[in-house]
Amino acid sequence: MIALSRKWLEREGLRWVEEQIVSREQYDQILGLYDEKKNAIGLLPVLGSILTGLGIISFIAANWQDIPQWLRLLAIIIAMSGFYISGDTLLRRGHEKLGIGLVGIGLITFGAGIALVGQMFHLVAYDTASFIVWGSAGALLAYLYRSRYLYLISIVVFDVAQIYAVDSFRHFSYAGFALMAVLLGGYVWKRQRSNLLAWMFNLSLFLQVLMLFSLMDWKLSWIIPAALLMYAAGDWLRDRSELGAVQAVPLLIVFAIGVGVVLFGDNRIAETEQFFVGAAYYLPALLVPLALSAWGKLRNKREVSSGDWLMFLPVMYVPSGIDLLYLVMLFLFSLFVLWRGYSEEWRMKINLGTVLFIFVTMVAYGKLTWDFMDKSLFFVLGGGILLVLSWFLNRRKNNFLGRGKVDE
């Protein structure tokens, strides 16, 4: 991605110089901010720390029984402290990537040490407290060093902890969920507003919510109000650039539900025990986050984005034709995204709307023709439709952006 950005800058920057938008000296200074070698090398310590950490864990585990207990404990403490101290020292001297890599090894060693000490003293775990301590330590290190790498390690640990709790103990760790939400959510909100971290946090949050639904045997329809509540939280963000990471995940979830209903549902889906929720409980639960979303949109003057609400409509209470209604909703939503991309002159949304429209078209094609059409003809015609749609929409996009339009 960095190399692509530099190539684009090299090409477009020369045109800026020719049109006297920037001087040659300014052009060279801008290119200097995107040094390919410097950024490429910066990734190596992080990858090296992952491999080294895995190597340490596998080596110690293989020879663990032959080492005296006091020496095992001392080795864990020395290794963990050594990585932390050396990483912190390198960070203070300006070697950021290598320093964070060593601190990451220290964090991995800390987690491995917890497991090995438990094995050493024959401690039996009946919950995920050790994972929660490990993840919390990683979150505190992420706060201390403002590191996305340490943040990602922490969020993976919290997710693994929840999966382990649900799978092994049939128990949802509310403490782990709360700590993840407070520590890692607070980090994204206050310290480092990054789209990557927001994406990872929201995906992890929803993954754990889905695990809770599965464990408690709650109706699947409750996922939609939960997704709408997460979507409504994004409407209260003032910074428009953060909306994509916050609201894309719930929209992706309900879009996937819609596709599932279209492909595998039927007119009786609202009557199924796994899906149906009484309207007296469901509709108020849907209206509360909808009201919060509307209030946030009015407050930040984003009324135009109200078309996103299409994907949250409670169509399961329609007596028949639910799968076709969902198909219409998917088409309207993809066209809405495409329209917003053109109206806002935003290439990313144009591309996204194009992909969604083509995908929904193929879903509709499969839904309507799979059962009665010859399979060879099905794939031939489907491929032809896909190519024609792709050509037409990309031609429309290129013509639009070629008339002097720019990305936001």
C-alpha positions, 0 to 999 in steps of 0.5 A, a space after each residue: 500500500 505504501 509503495 502504491 501511494 509513493 508511485 501515485 505521488 511520483 506520477 501526480 506530483 510531477 503534474 502538480 509541479 508542471 501546473 505550478 501548484 507546488 514547487 520542485 523542492 516541495 515535491 521532493 519534501 512530500 516524496 521524502 515523507 513516503 520513504 519506501 525503504 524506511 517503511 518496509 524495514 520497519 515491518 521486519 522487527 514486528 514479524 521477527 518478534 512474532 517468530 522469536 516469541 513462537 520459537 521461545 515458547 516451542 523450545 521451552 515447552 519441548 525441554 520444560 520437564 528437564 529443567 528444575 522448577 526454580 530455574 524454570 521460574 527464574 528463566 521466565 522472569 529473566 526472559 520477560 524482564 529482559 525483553 521489556 527492558 531492552 525494548 524500552 531502552 531501544 524505544 528511548 533511543 529512537 529505534 521504535 519498530 525494533 523496540 516495540 518488537 522486543 516489548 511484543 516478545 515480552 508480552 508473548 513471554 508473559 502469556 506463555 509464562 502464565 501457562 507454564 507456571 500453571 503447569 509447573 505447580 499443577 494449577 487447574 483453571 476453571 475460568 479465563 482469568 489468566 487470559 484476561 490478565 494477559 490481555 489487560 497487560 497488553 492493553 496497558 502496554 498499548 496505552 504506555 507505548 501507543 502501539 497498534 501492534 501491542 493493541 492487536 495482540 491484546 485484542 486477539 488475547 481477549 477474543 481467544 479468552 472468550 472463545 475458550 470460556 464459551 467452548 470449554 466452560 459454557 460460560 460467557 466472561 462478562 469481566 473479559 468483555 467489559 475490560 476489552 470494551 473499556 480498555 481497548 475501546 477507550 484506547 481507540 476513542 481517546 488515544 489513537 483514532 485509527 480505522 484499522 484499530 476501530 475495525 478490529 475492535 468492532 469486529 471483536 466486539 460483535 464476535 463476542 456478542 454473537 458468542 453470547 447469543 449462541 451461548 444463551 440461545 437467544 433469537 437471531 432477530 436480536 442481532 439486528 437491534 444490537 447492530 443498530 445500537 452499534 451503528 447509532 454510536 457512530 452517528 455521535 462521532 463528530 469526525 466524519 473520517 471515523 464513521 466508516 470503521 464504526 458503522 461498516 461492521 454493523 452494516 456488514 452484519 445485517 447485509 450478511 443476514 439479508 443475503 442469508 435470508 434471500 438464499 436460504 430463507 422462505 416465507 415461513 422464516 418469521 415463524 421459525 423458533 430460532 428467528 422469531 421474536 414477539 413484536 411487543 418486545 422486538 419493535 421497542 428494542 429496535 426503536 430505541 437505537 433508531 431514535 439515538 441514530 436519528 438524534 445523532 444524524 440531526 446533531 451532526 447534520 448527516 441526515 443524508 445517510 439515513 438510507 442506511 436504515 434500510 438494512 434494519 427494517 423489521 421485514 420479518 413481520 410481513 406475512 409472506 415474501 420475506 426473502 423477496 423483500 430482503 432482496 429488494 432491500 439489498 438492491 436499494 441499499 447497494 444503489 444508495 451506497 453507489 448514489 452517495 459515492 457519486 454525490 459525494 465524489 468519493 471513489 471508495 464509496 463508488 467502488 463499494 457500491 459497484 461491488 455490492 450491486 454486482 454481488 446482489 445481482 448475482 445473489 438474485 440471479 442464483 436465487 431465481 434460476 438455480 433450481 430450474 436452470 441447467 448448471 452449465 448454462 447457469 454459470 455461463 449466463 452468470 459470468 456474462 451478466 457479471 462481466 457486462 455489469 462490471 464493464 458498465 459500472 466501471 465505465 460509468 465510474 471512470 467517466 464520472 471521475 474523469 471529468 475533473 472529479 476528485 476523491 474526498 
